[in-house]
Structures are given as C-alpha cells and as structure tokens.
Amino acid sequence: MNYLDFEKPLAEIEGKAEELRSLARTNPQMDVGKEAEALDKKADQALKDLYKSLTAWQKCQVARHPDRPHCRDYIDGLFSEFTPLAGDRNFADDHAVMGGLARFNDQAVVVIGHEKGHDTKSRIERNFGMARPEGYRKAIRLMDLADRFRLPVITLIDTPGAYPGKGAEERGQAEAIARSTEKCLEIGVPLVSVVIGEGGSGGAVAFATANRIAMLEHSVYSVISPEGCASILWKDAEKMREAAEALRLTAQDLQKLGIIDRIVKEPVGGAQRGRKETVEAVGKAIEAMLKELAGKKADWLVKDRRTKFLDMGAKGLAA
C-alpha cells in the first residue's frame, strides 16, 4: 500500500498490525490475534475519520494516487470485445490516449480515455496520461466513427493536462485540443464522461464536453493544477493548499456549480482501496447516464450539449 502524506497515522497503525502478524508467522506459539484485531479496528476507524472530511488539497492527492484504477482497468472490467484504434493518420500513435470500439452491456459503443500507466515503464510509455496532439486527433477519428455508425461515446478522464512539450506545440497542440472539443459539440450521438482521477484543464475538456458528466467522489476537475495556480497567483508553488480551495475543483463543489451531473461514491479510503467496487460503481453510473439519453434524436443531443455548456457561463456571470 502506498500511503499519502495525510495517511501517516494510519500507516503506523496498519504497520504495527502487520508486524505482529509477521512475528506470529515466524513464531507459531505466539498468540497475537486479539492485539492484531484491535489494531485492525483502530485502523478502520482512523481510515473513516481521515476520509470523512478531506480538504481540497487532500482530494487532489487521492485523485493522483498511483494505485487508483486507471482507464485500462475500467476497459477491462466494464467492456467486452474492445478493439483499439491506433494513430492519427498524420504523425504517430499517442499511448497516453486509449480508444476503440467495444461493447458495454452488449451495446456497441466507442470508448476513449487517458491512460497513466501502472509502473515506471508503462508511465513513461503513456507519458503519465498527458496527451500530445496525436492523442486528440485519434479521439477525433473515433468520435467521427461513432457519429457515422450511430454509436454512443464514453470517455474516461484522468490527466494532469495536455503535454506542454516543444514538439507537441510545434505539431499544433492547442489546435488539436480545440478541434477535439469542437467535435464533442458536433456529434449527434450520446456522449457521457466520467472523471476517474484528475481532470486537468483543456486536456480534460477536450474529452469531457459531454451531455452528461460524472466524477468519482475523490476525483478533481480544474482549469489549472493547484501548484500551477499558486505559482501564478502567489509566485509560490507551496501555496497549493490555498489554491486548491480557491479553484473549487472537488466533485462536491462542481456539482453545486452545475458543472457535473452526478458523483460516483468511492469505497472508504478511496478507489485504490476498493478497485473492483469502484469499477462496478462507474459502470452503473455510465449505464444510468446512457439510459437518460437513449432514444434522443441527433439534433436534441447536440442542442442539449451546447446548451449545457453555454448555461455554465451564464450562471457564472449571474453569480
């Protein structure tokens, strides 16, 4: 288990319980069952207390936890007959973006998502979920395909933001993000999105300009990272805690503001402590959102999506 900074008290309790059990394994005559059980109960209560009222910055840490389920886990757990599509027919294949044809509850769909990777090798290969222009152009290809064959589109958002490297900028990063966002607004099929970890800036919006948007309970969605915001406003990245509060980036804040439509509950301790349950909960949320949009005509879906995002700005100005 990888423990976050604020989980250190919990780490100590669980560590002591594991030490007792380790001693018992090496010395079968030792009876440590009651002591270990008492520590387990104490750890369970500590976990509940920690996650009862997380701050915005703590939610950022949970959203970035390396053990959270990533796009690959959701595709493996929720979709069948997944057939990936590779490349943008222009430059290369971007491994930070996964996408292809699949079946969800036996319904043909197109699924697109950011993949961060699960170990050092895969994280480097996936560029830590930061897509280059090729990734967004691959997504556009997939959305065009979905529109042509009348297939719902499901997007899974988990990125710190689009990759800001020199090569990406030279190949039209901003233009690719804008065209991907534009394509989301144009397609005449249901489009639903789930923020499963980080929803970072335009890199997330390019996939999440959807009819319905859900967020996992401890995921975040913001125009800029707390560290980046703090560097700009206070010239000090260490003020990320204050920036996280000011950004209103939690699922709870964003539901109140009307940015997202539903929150998907996570197990106590975050998705990383109940990966299977989390994947199943996301599947139920996707099923419910698709059901809301089933049978709607293309014109209605396009208008609904555009109105949803135009109203966000109007509500903001009114406030």
ZABAKE-413676 format. One record per residue (C-alpha): x, y, z; residue in three letters. Coordinates in nm, 2 decimals, always signed. Layout:
      xx      yy      zz  code
       X       Y       Z   ALA
...
% end
This chain:
      xx      yy      zz  code
   +0.00   +0.00   +0.00   MET
   +0.13   +0.34   -0.10   ASN
   +0.03   +0.59   +0.18   TYR
   -0.03   +0.96   +0.12   LEU
   +0.11   +1.23   +0.35   ASP
   -0.20   +1.27   +0.55   PHE
   -0.24   +0.89   +0.59   GLU
   +0.08   +0.86   +0.80   LYS
   -0.11   +0.79   +1.13   PRO
   -0.30   +0.51   +0.95   LEU
   +0.02   +0.37   +0.81   ALA
   +0.17   +0.34   +1.16   GLU
   -0.13   +0.15   +1.30   ILE
   -0.15   -0.08   +1.00   GLU
   +0.23   -0.13   +1.01   GLY
   +0.21   -0.24   +1.38   LYS
   -0.06   -0.49   +1.30   ALA
   +0.14   -0.63   +1.02   GLU
   +0.45   -0.66   +1.24   GLU
   +0.25   -0.86   +1.50   LEU
   +0.13   -1.10   +1.23   ARG
   +0.48   -1.13   +1.09   SER
   +0.61   -1.23   +1.44   LEU
   +0.33   -1.48   +1.47   ALA
   +0.43   -1.64   +1.13   ARG
   +0.78   -1.68   +1.25   THR
   +0.68   -1.80   +1.60   ASN
   +0.37   -2.01   +1.57   PRO
   +0.34   -2.03   +1.95   GLN
   +0.28   -1.66   +1.98   MET
   -0.09   -1.56   +2.01   ASP
   -0.13   -1.21   +1.88   VAL
   -0.48   -1.25   +1.73   GLY
   -0.66   -1.02   +1.98   LYS
   -0.39   -0.75   +1.96   GLU
   -0.38   -0.75   +1.58   ALA
   -0.77   -0.75   +1.56   GLU
   -0.77   -0.45   +1.80   ALA
   -0.53   -0.27   +1.58   LEU
   -0.73   -0.35   +1.27   ASP
   -1.04   -0.20   +1.43   LYS
   -0.84   +0.11   +1.52   LYS
   -0.71   +0.14   +1.17   ALA
   -1.06   +0.11   +1.02   ASP
   -1.19   +0.39   +1.24   GLN
   -0.88   +0.60   +1.16   ALA
   -0.95   +0.55   +0.79   LEU
   -1.31   +0.66   +0.83   LYS
   -1.21   +0.96   +1.03   ASP
   -0.95   +1.06   +0.77   LEU
   -1.18   +1.04   +0.47   TYR
   -1.48   +1.19   +0.65   LYS
   -1.38   +1.55   +0.57   SER
   -1.09   +1.57   +0.32   LEU
   -0.97   +1.91   +0.22   THR
   -0.95   +2.01   -0.15   ALA
   -0.57   +1.95   -0.15   TRP
   -0.61   +1.61   +0.01   GLN
   -0.86   +1.52   -0.26   LYS
   -0.60   +1.62   -0.52   CYS
   -0.36   +1.38   -0.36   GLN
   -0.62   +1.09   -0.36   VAL
   -0.71   +1.17   -0.72   ALA
   -0.34   +1.13   -0.81   ARG
   -0.28   +0.81   -0.60   HIS
   -0.08   +0.57   -0.81   PRO
   -0.29   +0.27   -0.71   ASP
   -0.62   +0.41   -0.83   ARG
   -0.78   +0.22   -1.11   PRO
   -0.69   +0.37   -1.45   HIS
   -0.85   +0.37   -1.79   CYS
   -0.72   +0.02   -1.88   ARG
   -0.88   -0.12   -1.56   ASP
   -1.22   +0.02   -1.65   TYR
   -1.20   -0.10   -2.01   ILE
   -1.10   -0.45   -1.89   ASP
   -1.37   -0.45   -1.62   GLY
   -1.67   -0.30   -1.80   LEU
   -1.63   -0.35   -2.17   PHE
   -1.61   -0.66   -2.39   SER
   -1.47   -0.71   -2.74   GLU
   -1.26   -0.40   -2.71   PHE
   -1.09   -0.33   -3.04   THR
   -0.84   -0.05   -3.01   PRO
   -0.78   +0.21   -3.28   LEU
   -0.42   +0.34   -3.32   ALA
   -0.27   +0.65   -3.47   GLY
   -0.40   +0.98   -3.61   ASP
   -0.32   +0.91   -3.98   ARG
   -0.08   +1.20   -3.97   ASN
   +0.21   +1.16   -3.73   PHE
   +0.20   +0.88   -3.47   ALA
   +0.01   +0.68   -3.22   ASP
   -0.02   +0.85   -2.88   ASP
   -0.02   +0.59   -2.60   HIS
   -0.15   +0.84   -2.34   ALA
   -0.49   +0.80   -2.51   VAL
   -0.67   +0.47   -2.54   MET
   -0.97   +0.43   -2.76   GLY
   -1.16   +0.19   -2.97   GLY
   -1.48   +0.00   -3.04   LEU
   -1.63   -0.21   -2.77   ALA
   -1.94   -0.35   -2.61   ARG
   -2.09   -0.21   -2.29   PHE
   -2.38   -0.42   -2.16   ASN
   -2.39   -0.58   -2.50   ASP
   -2.44   -0.24   -2.67   GLN
   -2.19   -0.13   -2.93   ALA
   -2.01   +0.18   -2.82   VAL
   -1.69   +0.38   -2.87   VAL
   -1.47   +0.43   -2.56   VAL
   -1.19   +0.69   -2.52   ILE
   -0.98   +0.76   -2.22   GLY
   -0.65   +0.88   -2.08   HIS
   -0.42   +0.61   -1.95   GLU
   -0.14   +0.70   -1.70   LYS
   +0.02   +0.36   -1.67   GLY
   +0.08   +0.15   -1.35   HIS
   +0.46   +0.12   -1.32   ASP
   +0.77   +0.32   -1.42   THR
   +0.79   +0.16   -1.76   LYS
   +0.42   +0.20   -1.86   SER
   +0.40   +0.55   -1.71   ARG
   +0.69   +0.66   -1.93   ILE
   +0.53   +0.49   -2.23   GLU
   +0.19   +0.65   -2.15   ARG
   +0.36   +0.99   -2.08   ASN
   +0.18   +0.99   -1.74   PHE
   -0.15   +1.04   -1.91   GLY
   -0.05   +1.37   -2.08   MET
   -0.17   +1.35   -2.44   ALA
   +0.01   +1.50   -2.74   ARG
   -0.18   +1.64   -3.05   PRO
   -0.18   +1.29   -3.19   GLU
   -0.39   +1.17   -2.90   GLY
   -0.66   +1.43   -2.95   TYR
   -0.66   +1.37   -3.33   ARG
   -0.70   +0.99   -3.26   LYS
   -1.00   +1.08   -3.04   ALA
   -1.15   +1.29   -3.32   ILE
   -1.12   +0.99   -3.56   ARG
   -1.30   +0.78   -3.31   LEU
   -1.58   +1.03   -3.25   MET
   -1.62   +1.07   -3.63   ASP
   -1.65   +0.69   -3.65   LEU
   -1.91   +0.68   -3.36   ALA
   -2.11   +0.96   -3.53   ASP
   -2.11   +0.77   -3.87   ARG
   -2.23   +0.44   -3.72   PHE
   -2.46   +0.60   -3.45   ARG
   -2.26   +0.46   -3.16   LEU
   -2.27   +0.62   -2.81   PRO
   -1.93   +0.76   -2.69   VAL
   -1.80   +0.70   -2.34   ILE
   -1.49   +0.90   -2.23   THR
   -1.28   +0.83   -1.91   LEU
   -1.09   +1.14   -1.79   ILE
   -0.76   +1.11   -1.60   ASP
   -0.49   +1.35   -1.70   THR
   -0.28   +1.63   -1.53   PRO
   -0.33   +1.82   -1.86   GLY
   -0.22   +1.81   -2.22   ALA
   +0.15   +1.76   -2.27   TYR
   +0.32   +2.11   -2.29   PRO
   +0.64   +1.99   -2.47   GLY
   +0.81   +2.18   -2.76   LYS
   +0.73   +1.90   -3.01   GLY
   +0.36   +1.90   -2.91   ALA
   +0.34   +2.27   -2.95   GLU
   +0.51   +2.25   -3.29   GLU
   +0.26   +1.99   -3.41   ARG
   -0.04   +2.20   -3.31   GLY
   -0.13   +2.11   -2.95   GLN
   -0.38   +2.39   -2.89   ALA
   -0.55   +2.34   -3.23   GLU
   -0.59   +1.97   -3.17   ALA
   -0.75   +2.03   -2.83   ILE
   -0.98   +2.29   -2.98   ALA
   -1.09   +2.06   -3.26   ARG
   -1.14   +1.77   -3.02   SER
   -1.37   +2.00   -2.81   THR
   -1.55   +2.11   -3.12   GLU
   -1.60   +1.75   -3.23   LYS
   -1.76   +1.67   -2.89   CYS
   -2.01   +1.95   -2.95   LEU
   -2.09   +1.84   -3.31   GLU
   -2.15   +1.46   -3.29   ILE
   -2.52   +1.36   -3.30   GLY
   -2.48   +1.06   -3.06   VAL
   -2.49   +1.03   -2.68   PRO
   -2.17   +1.14   -2.52   LEU
   -2.11   +1.07   -2.15   VAL
   -1.79   +1.13   -1.95   SER
   -1.65   +1.02   -1.61   VAL
   -1.36   +1.19   -1.44   VAL
   -1.19   +0.89   -1.27   ILE
   -0.89   +1.08   -1.13   GLY
   -0.76   +1.41   -1.25   GLU
   -0.94   +1.63   -1.49   GLY
   -0.67   +1.88   -1.58   GLY
   -0.76   +2.19   -1.79   SER
   -0.81   +2.18   -2.16   GLY
   -0.66   +1.83   -2.18   GLY
   -0.97   +1.71   -1.99   ALA
   -1.23   +1.94   -2.15   VAL
   -1.13   +1.80   -2.50   ALA
   -1.29   +1.47   -2.40   PHE
   -1.54   +1.59   -2.14   ALA
   -1.76   +1.83   -2.34   THR
   -2.04   +1.58   -2.29   ALA
   -2.42   +1.55   -2.25   ASN
   -2.37   +1.40   -1.90   ARG
   -2.06   +1.42   -1.68   ILE
   -1.99   +1.22   -1.36   ALA
   -1.70   +1.23   -1.12   MET
   -1.57   +0.99   -0.87   LEU
   -1.61   +1.11   -0.52   GLU
   -1.24   +1.20   -0.46   HIS
   -1.15   +1.30   -0.82   SER
   -1.08   +1.66   -0.92   VAL
   -1.15   +1.87   -1.22   TYR
   -0.99   +2.22   -1.27   SER
   -0.88   +2.48   -1.51   VAL
   -0.52   +2.45   -1.38   ILE
   -0.33   +2.24   -1.12   SER
   -0.31   +2.39   -0.77   PRO
   +0.06   +2.41   -0.80   GLU
   +0.04   +2.60   -1.13   GLY
   -0.23   +2.83   -0.99   CYS
   -0.02   +2.90   -0.68   ALA
   +0.29   +2.98   -0.89   SER
   +0.09   +3.23   -1.09   ILE
   -0.11   +3.40   -0.81   LEU
   +0.14   +3.39   -0.53   TRP
   +0.47   +3.31   -0.71   LYS
   +0.50   +3.02   -0.47   ASP
   +0.40   +2.66   -0.56   ALA
   +0.40   +2.57   -0.19   GLU
   +0.07   +2.76   -0.16   LYS
   -0.10   +2.48   -0.35   MET
   -0.34   +2.41   -0.05   ARG
   -0.48   +2.76   -0.07   GLU
   -0.50   +2.74   -0.45   ALA
   -0.69   +2.40   -0.43   ALA
   -0.95   +2.56   -0.20   GLU
   -0.99   +2.87   -0.43   ALA
   -1.02   +2.66   -0.75   LEU
   -1.33   +2.48   -0.63   ARG
   -1.21   +2.16   -0.80   LEU
   -1.38   +1.89   -0.60   THR
   -1.67   +1.68   -0.72   ALA
   -1.89   +1.82   -0.45   GLN
   -1.81   +2.19   -0.54   ASP
   -1.86   +2.12   -0.91   LEU
   -2.19   +1.95   -0.86   GLN
   -2.32   +2.26   -0.67   LYS
   -2.19   +2.48   -0.95   LEU
   -2.37   +2.27   -1.21   GLY
   -2.06   +2.17   -1.39   ILE
   -2.11   +1.80   -1.34   ILE
   -2.43   +1.59   -1.32   ASP
   -2.35   +1.32   -1.06   ARG
   -2.10   +1.19   -0.81   ILE
   -1.99   +0.83   -0.80   VAL
   -1.93   +0.72   -0.44   LYS
   -1.59   +0.56   -0.37   GLU
   -1.51   +0.29   -0.10   PRO
   -1.39   +0.43   +0.23   VAL
   -1.02   +0.52   +0.18   GLY
   -1.06   +0.59   -0.19   GLY
   -1.08   +0.39   -0.51   ALA
   -0.74   +0.25   -0.45   GLN
   -0.87   +0.05   -0.15   ARG
   -1.16   -0.10   -0.35   GLY
   -1.07   -0.11   -0.71   ARG
   -1.33   -0.37   -0.81   LYS
   -1.62   -0.19   -0.63   GLU
   -1.51   +0.14   -0.79   THR
   -1.51   +0.00   -1.14   VAL
   -1.86   -0.15   -1.08   GLU
   -1.99   +0.18   -0.95   ALA
   -1.86   +0.37   -1.25   VAL
   -2.03   +0.11   -1.47   GLY
   -2.36   +0.17   -1.30   LYS
   -2.32   +0.55   -1.35   ALA
   -2.24   +0.51   -1.72   ILE
   -2.54   +0.28   -1.76   GLU
   -2.77   +0.53   -1.59   ALA
   -2.64   +0.83   -1.80   MET
   -2.68   +0.64   -2.13   LEU
   -3.03   +0.54   -2.03   LYS
   -3.12   +0.91   -1.98   GLU
   -3.01   +0.98   -2.34   LEU
   -3.14   +0.66   -2.51   ALA
   -3.37   +0.73   -2.80   GLY
   -3.29   +1.10   -2.82   LYS
   -3.25   +1.24   -3.17   LYS
   -2.92   +1.38   -3.30   ALA
   -3.05   +1.74   -3.31   ASP
   -3.17   +1.71   -2.94   TRP
   -2.83   +1.57   -2.83   LEU
   -2.63   +1.84   -3.00   VAL
   -2.85   +2.12   -2.86   LYS
   -2.85   +1.96   -2.51   ASP
   -2.47   +1.96   -2.51   ARG
   -2.43   +2.31   -2.64   ARG
   -2.70   +2.45   -2.40   THR
   -2.53   +2.27   -2.11   LYS
   -2.20   +2.45   -2.16   PHE
   -2.34   +2.79   -2.26   LEU
   -2.55   +2.79   -1.94   ASP
   -2.24   +2.73   -1.73   MET
   -2.11   +3.07   -1.84   GLY
   -2.45   +3.24   -1.80   ALA
   -2.48   +3.11   -1.44   LYS
   -2.13   +3.22   -1.36   GLY
   -2.20   +3.57   -1.48   LEU
   -2.53   +3.59   -1.28   ALA
   -2.35   +3.47   -0.97   ALA
% end
